[in-house]
Amino acid sequence: MNLYLNVNEGKNDDKRFYGYNYLVNAYQYSETKTSLSKCTEDVKVMSPDTFKICGMLEYKYDGNEIMVEIPKKAIGIEPGSKFRILFKWVDSRTEIYRIEQFYTDGDCAPIGRLNYVFEN
């Protein structure tokens, strides 16, 4: 299960894969630690180097629920600042290389190119 994040919708100079500049849980280190990766290039087709690991995050799961702790600082959000995060959960048995695979391979929520939104 991967979590794609679009932090601040391009208001900074971050590289992005269709708007997503962070990827959570691409690599699990243990039953309590997982990866945070940052997009390294603006691309339409993802390669293994598109997202590079930039941090380690705490997570836990209970049954069919997963909870990930993402410090704001880890995704470039300053304390006390306004921010907006668009996010999508993707669960796939295959590697995701193209945005169209959000429709065809595995499951994603919300469907297709839609995103959940959190803002303060």
C-alpha positions in Angstrom: 0.0 0.0 0.0 1.6 3.3 -1.1 0.5 6.8 -0.3 1.2 9.5 -2.9 1.3 13.1 -1.7 1.0 16.4 -3.5 2.2 18.9 -1.0 1.3 22.6 -1.6 0.2 21.9 -5.3 3.4 23.1 -7.0 3.9 26.3 -5.0 7.5 25.3 -4.5 10.2 24.0 -6.9 9.7 20.3 -6.1 9.8 17.8 -8.9 6.6 15.9 -9.5 5.1 12.7 -11.0 1.7 14.0 -12.1 1.6 16.4 -9.2 2.9 14.0 -6.6 6.1 15.0 -4.9 6.3 12.4 -2.1 5.7 8.7 -1.9 5.2 6.9 1.4 5.7 3.2 2.1 7.5 2.3 -1.1 10.0 0.3 1.1 9.3 -1.2 4.5 12.3 -1.5 6.8 10.5 -3.3 9.6 7.0 -3.8 11.1 7.2 -0.2 12.5 9.4 1.7 10.1 8.7 2.6 6.4 10.2 4.9 3.8 9.4 8.5 2.7 10.6 9.2 -0.8 10.8 12.4 -2.7 10.3 12.8 -6.5 13.6 13.6 -8.2 12.4 14.6 -11.7 9.3 15.8 -13.5 8.2 12.8 -15.5 5.2 11.2 -17.1 6.6 7.6 -16.9 8.1 6.6 -13.6 11.4 4.8 -13.4 12.9 3.1 -10.3 14.9 6.3 -9.7 11.9 8.7 -9.9 11.4 8.7 -6.2 14.5 8.6 -3.9 14.3 7.7 -0.2 14.6 10.9 1.9 13.5 9.7 5.3 12.1 7.0 7.5 8.6 7.1 9.0 6.9 5.3 11.9 3.8 3.3 11.0 1.6 0.7 12.5 -1.2 -1.5 11.2 -4.2 -3.1 12.8 -6.2 -5.6 10.8 -6.9 -3.9 7.5 -5.9 -0.4 8.7 -2.5 1.3 8.3 -1.5 4.5 10.2 1.6 6.4 9.2 3.1 9.3 11.2 4.5 12.0 8.8 6.1 14.9 10.4 5.3 18.2 8.6 9.0 19.1 8.5 9.7 15.9 6.6 7.5 17.0 3.7 8.7 20.6 3.7 5.9 22.2 5.8 7.1 24.9 8.2 5.6 25.1 11.7 2.6 27.4 11.8 2.3 27.7 8.0 -0.8 27.2 5.9 -0.6 24.1 3.7 -2.7 21.9 1.5 -2.0 18.2 0.8 -3.7 16.2 -1.9 -3.3 12.5 -1.4 -4.1 9.1 -2.9 -3.8 5.6 -1.5 -2.6 3.0 -4.1 -2.6 -0.8 -3.5 -1.2 -2.8 -6.4 0.4 -6.1 -7.0 2.5 -4.6 -9.8 4.9 -1.6 -10.0 3.2 1.6 -11.0 5.0 3.3 -13.9 2.2 5.3 -15.6 -0.6 7.3 -14.2 -3.1 5.2 -16.2 -2.2 2.3 -13.9 -4.2 4.0 -11.1 -7.2 2.9 -13.2 -6.1 -0.5 -14.3 -3.8 -2.2 -11.8 -4.8 -2.9 -8.3 -6.9 -0.5 -6.3 -6.6 3.2 -5.5 -8.6 5.6 -3.4 -10.0 7.8 -4.5 -10.4 6.3 -8.0 -8.4 7.5 -11.0 -7.0 11.1 -10.9 -9.1 12.2 -8.0 -7.5 13.0 -4.7 -8.4 13.4 -1.0 -7.6 16.9 0.3 -6.4 18.0 3.7 -5.7 21.7 4.5 -5.4 23.8 7.5 
